[in-house]
């Protein structure tokens, strides 16, 4: 609790980039009480309990700067249950978090919600990578980074990606299109080999790294340039969210949805896409806590303030009432229209006036964590 109090004092100190701390609240926070109950159990239940959070979005999420900061803060106060889901983004010709290193041999193809999605199954991460027979993949984490693991869940359709013999591996099993691997020791590295024949087409949709401790598993995944409509091309994201025993799903799309000329923007269409994501999740788990975040202020083609952001935020508020989900309004919290300029002047936003620096994303992560914790401390009565 002392760590949280010190963090809260730090977060609420006035800063210069236009943040309105008085607006850093969550709308319809009552819909998150199921998640708050799970957090409360972590403080009171003595057995090994894990609370999973899934955070999906676009390029703002993919690099893991924003979500990495939230993960650290949650785990400092509620326990570290592991790194969560990871994916070898470089096999999909993209970038990924820098706290997990991948190496590979052999040939690997890929698809995503933006590429070859018609002929391949795509999961929660929004990407799928497809190995040739006997291709190998290794995962390595820093032993000092706090994310050594003893439990690995491989999200693969056919169970053909298996660990190369290691004396630390004690078992693996198949369940619900997942390969579960257990070790009797904490590992910092594991290597897999694709064991399928040339006639089959296996797919790797993500790998979960966990340990045997109670605490938070914060899974984050983003697709660079993706819209909510494109993410819906994933056929089974909602199933994998529930399979990960998720208690809170955070949805952070919107920037690419409204990045167009005002005459071409359809706010009703984007609203429908967000609702489809919510409906697919709630059909799998009606009790899931869902939090939407608005897109940040940004410019269109670096010249014009994007007027579509306010239109999109307006329909997201409508979704709050219609679907009983929560909303965190980053657009207003960061300062509203043209506030991206203030963040750039403070070295927190990049020159493209869309993306943020590592420090800028970490600041957003701190603000979101502060908002969640404020309501957990003040509005939740177990």
C-alpha positions in Angstrom: 0.0 0.0 0.0 2.9 2.4 0.7 4.1 1.9 -2.9 0.7 2.9 -4.2 0.5 6.0 -1.9 3.9 7.2 -3.1 2.8 6.5 -6.7 -0.4 8.4 -6.3 1.4 11.4 -4.9 3.7 11.3 -7.9 1.0 11.0 -10.4 -1.2 13.8 -9.1 1.7 16.4 -9.0 0.8 19.2 -11.5 2.8 18.8 -14.8 3.3 21.1 -17.7 2.0 19.3 -20.8 -1.6 20.2 -20.4 -2.9 17.2 -18.5 -6.2 17.8 -16.7 -5.8 15.6 -13.6 -9.4 16.5 -12.5 -10.7 14.7 -15.6 -8.6 11.6 -15.0 -11.6 9.4 -14.0 -13.4 6.5 -15.5 -17.0 6.8 -16.8 -19.4 4.1 -15.6 -16.8 2.6 -13.3 -19.6 0.5 -11.7 -19.2 -1.9 -14.6 -15.6 -2.7 -13.4 -16.6 -3.9 -10.0 -16.2 -7.6 -11.0 -12.6 -6.8 -11.9 -12.2 -4.9 -8.6 -13.4 -7.9 -6.7 -10.7 -10.0 -8.3 -8.0 -7.4 -7.3 -9.3 -7.4 -3.8 -9.0 -11.2 -3.6 -5.3 -10.9 -4.5 -4.8 -8.9 -1.4 -6.8 -11.2 0.9 -6.7 -14.8 -0.6 -3.6 -16.8 0.4 -3.7 -19.4 -2.4 -2.1 -18.9 -5.8 -4.6 -16.7 -7.6 -3.9 -15.1 -11.0 -5.9 -12.1 -12.4 -5.6 -11.7 -16.1 -6.0 -8.4 -18.0 -6.1 -8.3 -21.9 -5.3 -4.9 -23.6 -5.9 -4.8 -27.4 -5.3 -2.0 -29.8 -3.2 -0.5 -32.6 0.4 0.9 -32.9 0.0 2.8 -29.6 -0.2 -0.6 -27.9 2.0 -2.8 -30.0 5.4 -1.3 -28.8 4.4 -2.1 -25.1 5.6 1.2 -23.7 2.1 2.2 -22.4 1.1 -1.3 -21.4 4.5 -2.2 -20.1 4.3 0.7 -17.6 0.8 -0.4 -16.5 1.9 -4.0 -16.1 4.8 -2.9 -13.9 2.6 -0.8 -11.6 -0.1 -3.5 -11.3 2.5 -6.1 -10.5 4.4 -4.0 -8.0 1.1 -3.7 -6.0 -0.7 -6.9 -6.6 2.0 -9.5 -7.5 3.9 -10.6 -10.6 2.3 -13.7 -12.2 4.5 -13.4 -15.4 5.1 -11.5 -18.6 1.8 -12.5 -20.3 1.3 -13.1 -24.0 4.2 -12.4 -26.4 4.6 -12.8 -30.2 7.6 -12.8 -32.6 6.6 -9.7 -34.5 9.7 -9.7 -36.6 8.5 -12.9 -38.2 5.5 -10.7 -39.3 7.8 -8.0 -40.6 6.9 -5.7 -37.8 8.2 -4.4 -34.5 7.5 -5.6 -31.0 8.4 -5.0 -27.3 12.1 -5.0 -26.4 11.8 -6.9 -23.2 11.5 -10.3 -24.9 14.0 -11.5 -27.6 13.2 -13.9 -30.4 15.5 -15.9 -32.6 14.5 -18.3 -35.4 15.7 -20.8 -38.0 14.0 -22.0 -41.1 11.2 -20.4 -43.1 8.2 -18.7 -41.5 5.3 -17.0 -43.2 2.7 -14.8 -41.6 -0.7 -13.2 -41.9 -2.5 -10.6 -39.9 -5.9 -8.8 -39.7 -4.4 -6.6 -42.5 -2.7 -9.3 -44.7 -3.9 -12.7 -46.0 -6.7 -12.8 -43.4 -9.1 -14.6 -45.8 -7.1 -17.8 -45.9 -5.7 -18.1 -42.4 -7.0 -18.2 -38.9 -5.9 -15.2 -36.8 -6.2 -15.0 -33.1 -6.1 -12.5 -30.2 -2.7 -10.9 -31.1 -4.0 -10.0 -34.6 -1.0 -11.8 -36.2 -0.3 -15.5 -37.0 3.0 -16.9 -38.1 3.2 -20.1 -40.1 6.4 -22.3 -39.9 7.8 -24.7 -42.5 8.5 -28.2 -41.1 11.5 -28.3 -38.7 11.6 -24.5 -38.3 12.8 -23.4 -34.9 11.9 -20.5 -32.6 13.5 -19.4 -29.4 12.3 -17.0 -26.7 14.6 -15.3 -24.2 13.9 -12.9 -21.4 16.4 -11.1 -19.1 16.9 -12.9 -15.8 17.0 -9.5 -14.1 13.8 -8.2 -15.8 11.5 -10.1 -13.5 9.9 -12.2 -16.2 11.6 -15.6 -15.9 8.9 -18.3 -16.4 8.0 -21.8 -15.4 4.7 -22.1 -17.4 4.4 -21.6 -21.1 1.1 -21.7 -23.1 1.5 -22.0 -26.8 -1.5 -20.8 -28.8 -1.2 -23.1 -31.8 -4.0 -24.9 -33.6 -2.4 -28.3 -34.1 0.1 -28.7 -31.3 3.0 -29.1 -33.7 5.3 -26.5 -32.1 7.0 -28.4 -29.3 9.9 -27.7 -26.9 13.3 -29.0 -27.9 14.5 -31.4 -25.2 15.5 -29.7 -22.0 16.0 -31.3 -18.6 14.0 -28.5 -17.0 10.8 -29.3 -18.9 8.7 -31.7 -16.9 5.5 -32.0 -18.9 3.5 -30.7 -21.8 -0.2 -31.3 -22.7 -2.8 -30.2 -25.1 -6.1 -28.4 -24.2 -8.4 -26.0 -26.2 -6.0 -25.5 -29.1 -3.2 -24.7 -26.6 0.0 -26.5 -25.7 0.7 -26.2 -22.0 4.4 -26.6 -20.9 5.5 -26.8 -17.3 9.0 -26.6 -15.8 10.2 -27.4 -12.3 12.6 -24.4 -12.5 12.3 -20.8 -13.6 13.6 -20.4 -17.1 14.9 -17.4 -19.0 14.9 -19.1 -22.4 13.0 -21.8 -24.3 13.3 -23.2 -27.8 10.7 -24.8 -30.0 10.7 -26.9 -33.2 7.8 -27.3 -35.6 7.1 -31.0 -35.9 4.4 -31.0 -38.6 4.6 -32.6 -42.0 4.7 -30.7 -45.3 1.1 -31.4 -45.9 -0.3 -29.6 -42.9 -0.4 -25.8 -42.2 0.1 -25.1 -38.5 -0.2 -21.6 -37.0 1.3 -19.9 -34.0 -0.9 -17.2 -32.6 1.0 -16.2 -29.5 2.9 -17.6 -26.5 2.0 -16.9 -22.8 4.9 -16.7 -20.3 3.9 -17.1 -16.7 5.3 -18.3 -13.3 3.8 -20.0 -10.3 3.2 -16.8 -8.3 -0.1 -15.2 -7.5 -0.7 -11.7 -9.0 -1.4 -10.0 -12.3 -0.9 -11.3 -15.8 -1.2 -8.3 -18.1 -1.5 -9.4 -21.7 -1.0 -6.6 -24.3 -1.2 -6.8 -28.1 -1.5 -4.2 -30.9 -1.6 -4.2 -34.6 0.2 -1.3 -36.3 -2.2 0.7 -38.4 -5.2 -1.4 -37.5 -8.8 -0.3 -37.1 -11.5 -1.8 -35.0 -13.1 -3.1 -38.2 -9.9 -4.9 -39.2 -9.5 -6.5 -35.8 -12.9 -8.1 -36.2 -11.3 -10.2 -38.9 -9.8 -12.3 -36.1 -12.1 -15.3 -36.0 -11.4 -16.3 -32.4 -10.0 -13.4 -30.4 -13.0 -13.6 -28.0 -12.5 -17.3 -27.4 -8.8 -16.8 -26.6 -9.6 -13.9 -24.3 -11.8 -16.1 -22.2 -9.4 -19.1 -22.4 -6.8 -16.8 -20.8 -9.2 -16.4 -17.8 -9.4 -12.7 -18.4 -11.2 -10.5 -15.9 -10.7 -7.1 -17.6 -10.5 -6.4 -21.4 -9.2 -3.0 -22.4 -10.0 -1.8 -26.0 -7.7 0.9 -27.4 -8.6 1.4 -31.0 -9.8 4.6 -32.7 -6.8 6.5 -34.1 -6.8 4.7 -37.4 -10.6 4.6 -37.5 -10.8 8.4 -37.6 -7.6 9.1 -39.5 -9.3 10.3 -42.7 -11.0 13.3 -44.3 -14.0 14.6 -42.3 -16.2 14.0 -45.4 -15.3 10.3 -45.4 -15.5 9.6 -41.7 -18.5 7.5 -40.6 -18.9 7.7 -36.8 -21.9 5.3 -36.9 -19.8 2.7 -38.7 -17.0 2.9 -36.1 -19.6 2.7 -33.3 -20.9 -0.5 -34.8 -17.4 -2.0 -35.1 -16.7 -1.3 -31.4 -20.1 -2.8 -30.4 -19.3 -5.9 -32.5 -16.1 -6.4 -30.5 -17.9 -5.9 -27.2 -20.7 -8.3 -28.2 -18.4 -11.0 -29.3 -16.5 -10.9 -26.0 -19.7 -10.7 -23.9 -21.2 -13.7 -25.7 -18.3 -15.7 -24.5 -18.3 -14.2 -21.0 -21.3 -12.0 -20.1 -19.6 -11.0 -16.8 -16.4 -9.7 -18.5 -15.4 -6.2 -17.3 -14.7 -4.0 -20.4 -12.9 -0.7 -20.5 -12.7 1.4 -23.7 -10.1 4.1 -24.1 -10.6 7.0 -26.5 -7.9 7.9 -29.0 -5.5 10.7 -28.2 -5.6 14.1 -29.8 -3.6 14.1 -33.0 -3.1 15.9 -36.3 -4.1 14.7 -39.8 -1.1 14.7 -42.1 0.8 16.8 -39.6 -1.1 19.9 -40.7 -4.7 19.8 -39.4 -6.2 19.0 -36.0 -8.2 15.9 -36.6 -11.8 16.9 -36.1 -13.0 13.3 -36.3 -11.6 12.6 -32.8 -14.3 14.4 -31.0 -17.0 12.8 -33.2 -15.5 9.3 -32.4 -15.3 10.1 -28.7 -19.0 11.1 -28.8 -20.2 7.8 -30.1 -17.9 6.0 -27.5 -19.8 7.7 -24.8 -23.0 6.4 -26.4 -21.6 2.9 -26.2 -21.0 3.3 -22.5 -24.7 3.7 -21.9 -25.9 1.2 -24.4 -23.5 -1.7 -23.6 -22.7 -1.0 -19.9 -19.0 -0.7 -20.3 -16.5 1.7 -18.8 -14.7 4.5 -20.6 -11.4 6.3 -20.0 -11.3 9.6 -22.0 -7.6 10.1 -22.9 -8.5 12.8 -25.3 -9.9 15.1 -22.6 -7.4 14.1 -20.0 -4.4 15.0 -22.1 -5.9 18.4 -22.8 -8.4 18.1 -25.7 -8.0 19.7 -29.0 -4.4 20.6 -30.1 -3.0 19.2 -26.8 -0.7 17.0 -28.9 1.3 20.1 -29.5 1.8 20.6 -25.8 3.0 17.0 -25.4 5.4 17.5 -28.3 6.8 20.6 -26.7 7.3 18.6 -23.6 9.2 15.9 -25.6 6.3 13.4 -25.0 5.0 13.3 -28.6 6.7 12.6 -31.9 7.0 14.9 -34.8 4.3 13.1 -36.8 1.8 14.5 -34.2 0.2 11.1 -33.9 2.6 8.9 -31.9 4.3 9.5 -28.6 7.8 9.1 -27.3 8.5 6.2 -24.9 8.2 8.7 -22.0 4.9 9.9 -23.4 3.4 6.5 -23.6 4.7 5.7 -20.1 2.9 8.8 -18.9 -0.3 7.6 -20.4 0.2 4.2 -18.7 0.7 5.9 -15.4 -2.5 8.0 -15.9 -4.6 5.0 -16.8 -3.3 3.1 -13.8 -3.9 6.1 -11.6 -7.5 6.3 -12.8 -8.2 2.6 -12.2 -6.6 2.7 -8.7 -8.5 5.9 -7.8 -11.8 4.2 -8.3 -10.6 0.9 -6.7 -9.7 2.8 -3.6 -12.6 5.2 -3.5 -15.6 3.5 -5.1 -15.2 -0.2 -4.5 -16.6 -1.7 -1.3 -15.9 -5.4 -1.0 
